[in-house]
Amino acid sequence: MSRQFNELKASELYCPTCRTCGPVREKALSTSGSPVIELLCARCRTVVGRHTTTEDKSIGGKLARLAGRLFPRSK
Ligand SMILES: [Zn+2]
């Protein structure tokens, strides 16, 4: 159990077009309602997944997440 999953949870996904796992890019879609984030294959731009961020529908939520990244919890 020496493996650590830091921030690599969704950095690579299986792409049916490339037939292999590869890096993905997040693309936010501005739809009416809850925001949708599409995960595109970085090579062929095939949509390999998508998820909605129903929790962060407010700007405050986004700022909170950004703040969490910029200012990680100090020990
Ligand atoms: Zn691909």
PDB file of the backbone (N, CA, C, O) and the ligand in Angstrom, with CONECT records:
HET     ZN  A 101       1
ATOM      1  N   MET A   1       0.839  -1.202   0.000  1.00  0.00           N
ATOM      2  CA  MET A   1       0.000   0.000   0.000  1.00  0.00           C
ATOM      3  C   MET A   1       0.870   1.247   0.000  1.00  0.00           C
ATOM      4  O   MET A   1       0.696   2.145   0.823  1.00  0.00           O
ATOM      5  N   SER A   2       1.799   1.285  -0.927  1.00  0.00           N
ATOM      6  CA  SER A   2       2.699   2.430  -0.962  1.00  0.00           C
ATOM      7  C   SER A   2       2.242   3.466  -1.980  1.00  0.00           C
ATOM      8  O   SER A   2       2.814   4.551  -2.079  1.00  0.00           O
ATOM      9  N   ARG A   3       1.214   3.119  -2.726  1.00  0.00           N
ATOM     10  CA  ARG A   3       0.741   4.063  -3.725  1.00  0.00           C
ATOM     11  C   ARG A   3      -0.077   5.171  -3.082  1.00  0.00           C
ATOM     12  O   ARG A   3      -0.820   4.967  -2.121  1.00  0.00           O
ATOM     13  N   GLN A   4       0.094   6.334  -3.652  1.00  0.00           N
ATOM     14  CA  GLN A   4      -0.665   7.465  -3.144  1.00  0.00           C
ATOM     15  C   GLN A   4      -1.429   8.118  -4.292  1.00  0.00           C
ATOM     16  O   GLN A   4      -0.891   8.362  -5.372  1.00  0.00           O
ATOM     17  N   PHE A   5      -2.669   8.382  -4.024  1.00  0.00           N
ATOM     18  CA  PHE A   5      -3.494   9.052  -5.018  1.00  0.00           C
ATOM     19  C   PHE A   5      -3.708  10.492  -4.579  1.00  0.00           C
ATOM     20  O   PHE A   5      -4.656  10.809  -3.861  1.00  0.00           O
ATOM     21  N   ASN A   6      -2.835  11.324  -5.011  1.00  0.00           N
ATOM     22  CA  ASN A   6      -2.927  12.720  -4.579  1.00  0.00           C
ATOM     23  C   ASN A   6      -4.004  13.464  -5.365  1.00  0.00           C
ATOM     24  O   ASN A   6      -5.129  13.628  -4.893  1.00  0.00           O
ATOM     25  N   GLU A   7      -3.652  13.906  -6.550  1.00  0.00           N
ATOM     26  CA  GLU A   7      -4.632  14.638  -7.357  1.00  0.00           C
ATOM     27  C   GLU A   7      -4.765  13.991  -8.729  1.00  0.00           C
ATOM     28  O   GLU A   7      -5.035  14.660  -9.726  1.00  0.00           O
ATOM     29  N   LEU A   8      -4.572  12.693  -8.757  1.00  0.00           N
ATOM     30  CA  LEU A   8      -4.584  11.998 -10.042  1.00  0.00           C
ATOM     31  C   LEU A   8      -5.867  11.217 -10.242  1.00  0.00           C
ATOM     32  O   LEU A   8      -5.896  10.254 -11.008  1.00  0.00           O
ATOM     33  N   LYS A   9      -6.908  11.615  -9.572  1.00  0.00           N
ATOM     34  CA  LYS A   9      -8.124  10.814  -9.596  1.00  0.00           C
ATOM     35  C   LYS A   9      -8.769  10.803 -10.973  1.00  0.00           C
ATOM     36  O   LYS A   9      -9.317   9.786 -11.398  1.00  0.00           O
ATOM     37  N   ALA A  10      -8.705  11.947 -11.681  1.00  0.00           N
ATOM     38  CA  ALA A  10      -9.384  12.001 -12.975  1.00  0.00           C
ATOM     39  C   ALA A  10      -8.478  12.591 -14.036  1.00  0.00           C
ATOM     40  O   ALA A  10      -8.957  13.202 -14.992  1.00  0.00           O
ATOM     41  N   SER A  11      -7.184  12.417 -13.882  1.00  0.00           N
ATOM     42  CA  SER A  11      -6.269  13.004 -14.845  1.00  0.00           C
ATOM     43  C   SER A  11      -6.172  12.157 -16.108  1.00  0.00           C
ATOM     44  O   SER A  11      -5.808  12.657 -17.172  1.00  0.00           O
ATOM     45  N   GLU A  12      -6.500  10.873 -15.985  1.00  0.00           N
ATOM     46  CA  GLU A  12      -6.463  10.009 -17.157  1.00  0.00           C
ATOM     47  C   GLU A  12      -7.725   9.157 -17.215  1.00  0.00           C
ATOM     48  O   GLU A  12      -8.180   8.613 -16.209  1.00  0.00           O
ATOM     49  N   LEU A  13      -8.274   9.058 -18.418  1.00  0.00           N
ATOM     50  CA  LEU A  13      -9.453   8.236 -18.620  1.00  0.00           C
ATOM     51  C   LEU A  13      -9.276   7.426 -19.893  1.00  0.00           C
ATOM     52  O   LEU A  13      -8.466   7.759 -20.758  1.00  0.00           O
ATOM     53  N   TYR A  14     -10.059   6.348 -19.984  1.00  0.00           N
ATOM     54  CA  TYR A  14      -9.986   5.517 -21.177  1.00  0.00           C
ATOM     55  C   TYR A  14     -10.698   6.201 -22.330  1.00  0.00           C
ATOM     56  O   TYR A  14     -11.832   6.656 -22.188  1.00  0.00           O
ATOM     57  N   CYS A  15     -10.032   6.270 -23.468  1.00  0.00           N
ATOM     58  CA  CYS A  15     -10.621   6.868 -24.654  1.00  0.00           C
ATOM     59  C   CYS A  15     -10.904   5.762 -25.665  1.00  0.00           C
ATOM     60  O   CYS A  15      -9.981   5.054 -26.068  1.00  0.00           O
ATOM     61  N   PRO A  16     -12.163   5.596 -26.085  1.00  0.00           N
ATOM     62  CA  PRO A  16     -12.497   4.539 -27.041  1.00  0.00           C
ATOM     63  C   PRO A  16     -11.901   4.791 -28.419  1.00  0.00           C
ATOM     64  O   PRO A  16     -11.679   3.849 -29.181  1.00  0.00           O
ATOM     65  N   THR A  17     -11.644   6.030 -28.739  1.00  0.00           N
ATOM     66  CA  THR A  17     -11.063   6.343 -30.043  1.00  0.00           C
ATOM     67  C   THR A  17      -9.582   5.997 -30.077  1.00  0.00           C
ATOM     68  O   THR A  17      -9.104   5.366 -31.019  1.00  0.00           O
ATOM     69  N   CYS A  18      -8.869   6.410 -29.055  1.00  0.00           N
ATOM     70  CA  CYS A  18      -7.434   6.103 -28.978  1.00  0.00           C
ATOM     71  C   CYS A  18      -7.214   4.664 -28.507  1.00  0.00           C
ATOM     72  O   CYS A  18      -6.130   4.107 -28.674  1.00  0.00           O
ATOM     73  N   ARG A  19      -8.243   4.078 -27.924  1.00  0.00           N
ATOM     74  CA  ARG A  19      -8.159   2.716 -27.402  1.00  0.00           C
ATOM     75  C   ARG A  19      -7.082   2.589 -26.339  1.00  0.00           C
ATOM     76  O   ARG A  19      -6.410   1.563 -26.235  1.00  0.00           O
ATOM     77  N   THR A  20      -6.932   3.616 -25.575  1.00  0.00           N
ATOM     78  CA  THR A  20      -5.986   3.575 -24.470  1.00  0.00           C
ATOM     79  C   THR A  20      -6.334   4.671 -23.485  1.00  0.00           C
ATOM     80  O   THR A  20      -7.127   5.567 -23.775  1.00  0.00           O
ATOM     81  N   CYS A  21      -5.740   4.584 -22.340  1.00  0.00           N
ATOM     82  CA  CYS A  21      -5.941   5.637 -21.355  1.00  0.00           C
ATOM     83  C   CYS A  21      -5.013   6.801 -21.662  1.00  0.00           C
ATOM     84  O   CYS A  21      -3.849   6.615 -22.014  1.00  0.00           O
ATOM     85  N   GLY A  22      -5.541   7.980 -21.524  1.00  0.00           N
ATOM     86  CA  GLY A  22      -4.716   9.137 -21.790  1.00  0.00           C
ATOM     87  C   GLY A  22      -5.181  10.316 -20.968  1.00  0.00           C
ATOM     88  O   GLY A  22      -6.214  10.257 -20.302  1.00  0.00           O
ATOM     89  N   PRO A  23      -4.423  11.371 -21.019  1.00  0.00           N
ATOM     90  CA  PRO A  23      -4.788  12.572 -20.264  1.00  0.00           C
ATOM     91  C   PRO A  23      -6.049  13.215 -20.826  1.00  0.00           C
ATOM     92  O   PRO A  23      -6.318  13.144 -22.026  1.00  0.00           O
ATOM     93  N   VAL A  24      -6.794  13.824 -19.970  1.00  0.00           N
ATOM     94  CA  VAL A  24      -8.032  14.471 -20.384  1.00  0.00           C
ATOM     95  C   VAL A  24      -7.974  15.946 -20.018  1.00  0.00           C
ATOM     96  O   VAL A  24      -7.196  16.381 -19.169  1.00  0.00           O
ATOM     97  N   ARG A  25      -8.815  16.674 -20.685  1.00  0.00           N
ATOM     98  CA  ARG A  25      -8.924  18.098 -20.384  1.00  0.00           C
ATOM     99  C   ARG A  25     -10.355  18.411 -19.998  1.00  0.00           C
ATOM    100  O   ARG A  25     -11.304  17.873 -20.568  1.00  0.00           O
ATOM    101  N   GLU A  26     -10.488  19.271 -19.042  1.00  0.00           N
ATOM    102  CA  GLU A  26     -11.825  19.656 -18.594  1.00  0.00           C
ATOM    103  C   GLU A  26     -12.312  20.856 -19.387  1.00  0.00           C
ATOM    104  O   GLU A  26     -11.583  21.826 -19.600  1.00  0.00           O
ATOM    105  N   LYS A  27     -13.544  20.766 -19.810  1.00  0.00           N
ATOM    106  CA  LYS A  27     -14.142  21.874 -20.538  1.00  0.00           C
ATOM    107  C   LYS A  27     -15.486  22.175 -19.919  1.00  0.00           C
ATOM    108  O   LYS A  27     -16.374  21.322 -19.882  1.00  0.00           O
ATOM    109  N   ALA A  28     -15.626  23.368 -19.444  1.00  0.00           N
ATOM    110  CA  ALA A  28     -16.867  23.760 -18.781  1.00  0.00           C
ATOM    111  C   ALA A  28     -17.864  24.242 -19.816  1.00  0.00           C
ATOM    112  O   ALA A  28     -17.558  25.091 -20.653  1.00  0.00           O
ATOM    113  N   LEU A  29     -19.059  23.685 -19.743  1.00  0.00           N
ATOM    114  CA  LEU A  29     -20.119  24.090 -20.645  1.00  0.00           C
ATOM    115  C   LEU A  29     -21.070  25.010 -19.902  1.00  0.00           C
ATOM    116  O   LEU A  29     -21.524  24.713 -18.797  1.00  0.00           O
ATOM    117  N   SER A  30     -21.355  26.123 -20.535  1.00  0.00           N
ATOM    118  CA  SER A  30     -22.267  27.072 -19.898  1.00  0.00           C
ATOM    119  C   SER A  30     -23.681  26.818 -20.382  1.00  0.00           C
ATOM    120  O   SER A  30     -24.179  27.470 -21.300  1.00  0.00           O
ATOM    121  N   THR A  31     -24.302  25.864 -19.743  1.00  0.00           N
ATOM    122  CA  THR A  31     -25.680  25.549 -20.102  1.00  0.00           C
ATOM    123  C   THR A  31     -26.615  26.218 -19.118  1.00  0.00           C
ATOM    124  O   THR A  31     -26.215  26.630 -18.029  1.00  0.00           O
ATOM    125  N   SER A  32     -27.843  26.313 -19.517  1.00  0.00           N
ATOM    126  CA  SER A  32     -28.834  26.895 -18.614  1.00  0.00           C
ATOM    127  C   SER A  32     -29.123  25.906 -17.498  1.00  0.00           C
ATOM    128  O   SER A  32     -29.580  24.790 -17.746  1.00  0.00           O
ATOM    129  N   GLY A  33     -28.859  26.315 -16.288  1.00  0.00           N
ATOM    130  CA  GLY A  33     -29.056  25.420 -15.161  1.00  0.00           C
ATOM    131  C   GLY A  33     -27.734  25.103 -14.506  1.00  0.00           C
ATOM    132  O   GLY A  33     -26.886  25.979 -14.334  1.00  0.00           O
ATOM    133  N   SER A  34     -27.562  23.851 -14.142  1.00  0.00           N
ATOM    134  CA  SER A  34     -26.327  23.476 -13.470  1.00  0.00           C
ATOM    135  C   SER A  34     -25.197  23.391 -14.486  1.00  0.00           C
ATOM    136  O   SER A  34     -25.405  22.899 -15.595  1.00  0.00           O
ATOM    137  N   PRO A  35     -24.027  23.851 -14.138  1.00  0.00           N
ATOM    138  CA  PRO A  35     -22.878  23.783 -15.047  1.00  0.00           C
ATOM    139  C   PRO A  35     -22.455  22.342 -15.283  1.00  0.00           C
ATOM    140  O   PRO A  35     -22.510  21.497 -14.389  1.00  0.00           O
ATOM    141  N   VAL A  36     -22.032  22.092 -16.512  1.00  0.00           N
ATOM    142  CA  VAL A  36     -21.576  20.753 -16.878  1.00  0.00           C
ATOM    143  C   VAL A  36     -20.124  20.830 -17.291  1.00  0.00           C
ATOM    144  O   VAL A  36     -19.728  21.716 -18.048  1.00  0.00           O
ATOM    145  N   ILE A  37     -19.342  19.907 -16.794  1.00  0.00           N
ATOM    146  CA  ILE A  37     -17.933  19.856 -17.164  1.00  0.00           C
ATOM    147  C   ILE A  37     -17.689  18.611 -17.995  1.00  0.00           C
ATOM    148  O   ILE A  37     -17.894  17.491 -17.528  1.00  0.00           O
ATOM    149  N   GLU A  38     -17.253  18.809 -19.219  1.00  0.00           N
ATOM    150  CA  GLU A  38     -16.954  17.683 -20.094  1.00  0.00           C
ATOM    151  C   GLU A  38     -15.480  17.333 -19.998  1.00  0.00           C
ATOM    152  O   GLU A  38     -14.617  18.206 -19.904  1.00  0.00           O
ATOM    153  N   LEU A  39     -15.214  16.034 -20.024  1.00  0.00           N
ATOM    154  CA  LEU A  39     -13.831  15.570 -20.014  1.00  0.00           C
ATOM    155  C   LEU A  39     -13.471  15.136 -21.424  1.00  0.00           C
ATOM    156  O   LEU A  39     -13.995  14.147 -21.935  1.00  0.00           O
ATOM    157  N   LEU A  40     -12.569  15.887 -22.047  1.00  0.00           N
ATOM    158  CA  LEU A  40     -12.185  15.610 -23.418  1.00  0.00           C
ATOM    159  C   LEU A  40     -10.830  14.939 -23.462  1.00  0.00           C
ATOM    160  O   LEU A  40      -9.936  15.256 -22.678  1.00  0.00           O
ATOM    161  N   CYS A  41     -10.689  13.999 -24.397  1.00  0.00           N
ATOM    162  CA  CYS A  41      -9.391  13.381 -24.612  1.00  0.00           C
ATOM    163  C   CYS A  41      -8.433  14.444 -25.124  1.00  0.00           C
ATOM    164  O   CYS A  41      -8.755  15.179 -26.058  1.00  0.00           O
ATOM    165  N   ALA A  42      -7.270  14.524 -24.521  1.00  0.00           N
ATOM    166  CA  ALA A  42      -6.315  15.566 -24.889  1.00  0.00           C
ATOM    167  C   ALA A  42      -5.734  15.323 -26.276  1.00  0.00           C
ATOM    168  O   ALA A  42      -5.142  16.223 -26.871  1.00  0.00           O
ATOM    169  N   ARG A  43      -5.902  14.113 -26.787  1.00  0.00           N
ATOM    170  CA  ARG A  43      -5.316  13.798 -28.095  1.00  0.00           C
ATOM    171  C   ARG A  43      -6.307  14.047 -29.223  1.00  0.00           C
ATOM    172  O   ARG A  43      -6.013  14.780 -30.168  1.00  0.00           O
ATOM    173  N   CYS A  44      -7.484  13.433 -29.118  1.00  0.00           N
ATOM    174  CA  CYS A  44      -8.443  13.516 -30.215  1.00  0.00           C
ATOM    175  C   CYS A  44      -9.679  14.301 -29.841  1.00  0.00           C
ATOM    176  O   CYS A  44     -10.584  14.470 -30.659  1.00  0.00           O
ATOM    177  N   ARG A  45      -9.725  14.782 -28.614  1.00  0.00           N
ATOM    178  CA  ARG A  45     -10.835  15.623 -28.162  1.00  0.00           C
ATOM    179  C   ARG A  45     -12.164  14.886 -28.159  1.00  0.00           C
ATOM    180  O   ARG A  45     -13.221  15.505 -28.287  1.00  0.00           O
ATOM    181  N   THR A  46     -12.117  13.595 -28.018  1.00  0.00           N
ATOM    182  CA  THR A  46     -13.356  12.852 -27.867  1.00  0.00           C
ATOM    183  C   THR A  46     -13.849  13.001 -26.438  1.00  0.00           C
ATOM    184  O   THR A  46     -13.073  12.945 -25.484  1.00  0.00           O
ATOM    185  N   VAL A  47     -15.142  13.190 -26.313  1.00  0.00           N
ATOM    186  CA  VAL A  47     -15.709  13.318 -24.976  1.00  0.00           C
ATOM    187  C   VAL A  47     -15.699  11.947 -24.313  1.00  0.00           C
ATOM    188  O   VAL A  47     -16.415  11.034 -24.725  1.00  0.00           O
ATOM    189  N   VAL A  48     -14.886  11.823 -23.296  1.00  0.00           N
ATOM    190  CA  VAL A  48     -14.741  10.539 -22.618  1.00  0.00           C
ATOM    191  C   VAL A  48     -15.510  10.523 -21.300  1.00  0.00           C
ATOM    192  O   VAL A  48     -15.581   9.496 -20.624  1.00  0.00           O
ATOM    193  N   GLY A  49     -16.071  11.644 -20.950  1.00  0.00           N
ATOM    194  CA  GLY A  49     -16.839  11.671 -19.710  1.00  0.00           C
ATOM    195  C   GLY A  49     -17.311  13.074 -19.403  1.00  0.00           C
ATOM    196  O   GLY A  49     -16.829  14.059 -19.964  1.00  0.00           O
ATOM    197  N   ARG A  50     -18.259  13.134 -18.507  1.00  0.00           N
ATOM    198  CA  ARG A  50     -18.743  14.451 -18.108  1.00  0.00           C
ATOM    199  C   ARG A  50     -19.372  14.339 -16.741  1.00  0.00           C
ATOM    200  O   ARG A  50     -19.848  13.278 -16.337  1.00  0.00           O
ATOM    201  N   HIS A  51     -19.366  15.416 -16.064  1.00  0.00           N
ATOM    202  CA  HIS A  51     -19.993  15.418 -14.750  1.00  0.00           C
ATOM    203  C   HIS A  51     -20.530  16.804 -14.454  1.00  0.00           C
ATOM    204  O   HIS A  51     -20.030  17.809 -14.960  1.00  0.00           O
ATOM    205  N   THR A  52     -21.529  16.834 -13.648  1.00  0.00           N
ATOM    206  CA  THR A  52     -22.136  18.110 -13.294  1.00  0.00           C
ATOM    207  C   THR A  52     -21.670  18.536 -11.918  1.00  0.00           C
ATOM    208  O   THR A  52     -21.450  17.719 -11.023  1.00  0.00           O
ATOM    209  N   THR A  53     -21.531  19.813 -11.784  1.00  0.00           N
ATOM    210  CA  THR A  53     -21.108  20.338 -10.495  1.00  0.00           C
ATOM    211  C   THR A  53     -22.292  21.039  -9.850  1.00  0.00           C
ATOM    212  O   THR A  53     -22.392  22.266  -9.827  1.00  0.00           O
ATOM    213  N   THR A  54     -23.168  20.221  -9.337  1.00  0.00           N
ATOM    214  CA  THR A  54     -24.382  20.781  -8.755  1.00  0.00           C
ATOM    215  C   THR A  54     -24.092  21.457  -7.424  1.00  0.00           C
ATOM    216  O   THR A  54     -24.874  22.280  -6.946  1.00  0.00           O
ATOM    217  N   GLU A  55     -22.980  21.105  -6.846  1.00  0.00           N
ATOM    218  CA  GLU A  55     -22.669  21.690  -5.543  1.00  0.00           C
ATOM    219  C   GLU A  55     -22.084  23.081  -5.686  1.00  0.00           C
ATOM    220  O   GLU A  55     -22.245  23.933  -4.812  1.00  0.00           O
ATOM    221  N   ASP A  56     -21.399  23.297  -6.808  1.00  0.00           N
ATOM    222  CA  ASP A  56     -20.710  24.567  -6.983  1.00  0.00           C
ATOM    223  C   ASP A  56     -21.440  25.448  -7.977  1.00  0.00           C
ATOM    224  O   ASP A  56     -20.818  26.032  -8.864  1.00  0.00           O
ATOM    225  N   LYS A  57     -22.723  25.547  -7.841  1.00  0.00           N
ATOM    226  CA  LYS A  57     -23.474  26.370  -8.791  1.00  0.00           C
ATOM    227  C   LYS A  57     -23.399  27.849  -8.430  1.00  0.00           C
ATOM    228  O   LYS A  57     -23.828  28.706  -9.203  1.00  0.00           O
ATOM    229  N   SER A  58     -22.867  28.137  -7.288  1.00  0.00           N
ATOM    230  CA  SER A  58     -22.701  29.528  -6.899  1.00  0.00           C
ATOM    231  C   SER A  58     -21.245  29.941  -7.038  1.00  0.00           C
ATOM    232  O   SER A  58     -20.341  29.110  -6.956  1.00  0.00           O
ATOM    233  N   ILE A  59     -21.030  31.215  -7.246  1.00  0.00           N
ATOM    234  CA  ILE A  59     -19.653  31.695  -7.374  1.00  0.00           C
ATOM    235  C   ILE A  59     -18.892  31.470  -6.082  1.00  0.00           C
ATOM    236  O   ILE A  59     -17.684  31.233  -6.098  1.00  0.00           O
ATOM    237  N   GLY A  60     -19.589  31.543  -4.976  1.00  0.00           N
ATOM    238  CA  GLY A  60     -18.941  31.335  -3.685  1.00  0.00           C
ATOM    239  C   GLY A  60     -18.311  29.953  -3.604  1.00  0.00           C
ATOM    240  O   GLY A  60     -17.231  29.782  -3.039  1.00  0.00           O
ATOM    241  N   GLY A  61     -18.999  28.967  -4.177  1.00  0.00           N
ATOM    242  CA  GLY A  61     -18.463  27.613  -4.152  1.00  0.00           C
ATOM    243  C   GLY A  61     -17.186  27.511  -4.946  1.00  0.00           C
ATOM    244  O   GLY A  61     -16.233  26.850  -4.531  1.00  0.00           O
ATOM    245  N   LYS A  62     -17.168  28.176  -6.103  1.00  0.00           N
ATOM    246  CA  LYS A  62     -15.955  28.140  -6.921  1.00  0.00           C
ATOM    247  C   LYS A  62     -14.802  28.814  -6.199  1.00  0.00           C
ATOM    248  O   LYS A  62     -13.677  28.314  -6.187  1.00  0.00           O
ATOM    249  N   LEU A  63     -15.099  29.942  -5.605  1.00  0.00           N
ATOM    250  CA  LEU A  63     -14.047  30.665  -4.880  1.00  0.00           C
ATOM    251  C   LEU A  63     -13.536  29.831  -3.727  1.00  0.00           C
ATOM    252  O   LEU A  63     -12.343  29.830  -3.424  1.00  0.00           O
ATOM    253  N   ALA A  64     -14.445  29.125  -3.087  1.00  0.00           N
ATOM    254  CA  ALA A  64     -14.021  28.297  -1.957  1.00  0.00           C
ATOM    255  C   ALA A  64     -13.078  27.207  -2.435  1.00  0.00           C
ATOM    256  O   ALA A  64     -12.090  26.897  -1.770  1.00  0.00           O
ATOM    257  N   ARG A  65     -13.386  26.623  -3.596  1.00  0.00           N
ATOM    258  CA  ARG A  65     -12.511  25.574  -4.109  1.00  0.00           C
ATOM    259  C   ARG A  65     -11.170  26.156  -4.531  1.00  0.00           C
ATOM    260  O   ARG A  65     -10.123  25.550  -4.300  1.00  0.00           O
ATOM    261  N   LEU A  66     -11.204  27.339  -5.152  1.00  0.00           N
ATOM    262  CA  LEU A  66      -9.957  27.978  -5.551  1.00  0.00           C
ATOM    263  C   LEU A  66      -9.124  28.300  -4.327  1.00  0.00           C
ATOM    264  O   LEU A  66      -7.913  28.079  -4.316  1.00  0.00           O
ATOM    265  N   ALA A  67      -9.765  28.817  -3.304  1.00  0.00           N
ATOM    266  CA  ALA A  67      -9.048  29.161  -2.086  1.00  0.00           C
ATOM    267  C   ALA A  67      -8.422  27.916  -1.480  1.00  0.00           C
ATOM    268  O   ALA A  67      -7.326  27.964  -0.922  1.00  0.00           O
ATOM    269  N   GLY A  68      -9.135  26.796  -1.598  1.00  0.00           N
ATOM    270  CA  GLY A  68      -8.600  25.557  -1.051  1.00  0.00           C
ATOM    271  C   GLY A  68      -7.355  25.119  -1.790  1.00  0.00           C
ATOM    272  O   GLY A  68      -6.456  24.501  -1.218  1.00  0.00           O
ATOM    273  N   ARG A  69      -7.314  25.453  -3.091  1.00  0.00           N
ATOM    274  CA  ARG A  69      -6.122  25.086  -3.858  1.00  0.00           C
ATOM    275  C   ARG A  69      -4.979  26.043  -3.584  1.00  0.00           C
ATOM    276  O   ARG A  69      -3.831  25.634  -3.408  1.00  0.00           O
ATOM    277  N   LEU A  70      -5.313  27.323  -3.550  1.00  0.00           N
ATOM    278  CA  LEU A  70      -4.264  28.317  -3.380  1.00  0.00           C
ATOM    279  C   LEU A  70      -3.718  28.299  -1.957  1.00  0.00           C
ATOM    280  O   LEU A  70      -2.528  28.509  -1.725  1.00  0.00           O
ATOM    281  N   PHE A  71      -4.604  28.047  -1.026  1.00  0.00           N
ATOM    282  CA  PHE A  71      -4.166  28.066   0.363  1.00  0.00           C
ATOM    283  C   PHE A  71      -4.473  26.718   1.017  1.00  0.00           C
ATOM    284  O   PHE A  71      -5.450  26.589   1.756  1.00  0.00           O
ATOM    285  N   PRO A  72      -3.652  25.739   0.747  1.00  0.00           N
ATOM    286  CA  PRO A  72      -3.878  24.425   1.347  1.00  0.00           C
ATOM    287  C   PRO A  72      -3.762  24.482   2.861  1.00  0.00           C
ATOM    288  O   PRO A  72      -3.132  25.361   3.449  1.00  0.00           O
ATOM    289  N   ARG A  73      -4.401  23.503   3.442  1.00  0.00           N
ATOM    290  CA  ARG A  73      -4.384  23.471   4.902  1.00  0.00           C
ATOM    291  C   ARG A  73      -2.948  23.339   5.423  1.00  0.00           C
ATOM    292  O   ARG A  73      -2.205  22.442   5.026  1.00  0.00           O
ATOM    293  N   SER A  74      -2.596  24.225   6.290  1.00  0.00           N
ATOM    294  CA  SER A  74      -1.246  24.205   6.857  1.00  0.00           C
ATOM    295  C   SER A  74      -1.246  23.359   8.125  1.00  0.00           C
ATOM    296  O   SER A  74      -2.214  23.343   8.886  1.00  0.00           O
ATOM    297  N   LYS A  75      -0.155  22.672   8.326  1.00  0.00           N
ATOM    298  CA  LYS A  75      -0.069  21.811   9.499  1.00  0.00           C
ATOM    299  C   LYS A  75       0.349  22.634  10.739  1.00  0.00           C
ATOM    300  O   LYS A  75       0.476  22.082  11.832  1.00  0.00           O
TER     301      LYS A  75
HETATM  302 ZN    ZN A 101      -8.577   9.944 -27.697  1.00  0.00          ZN2+
END
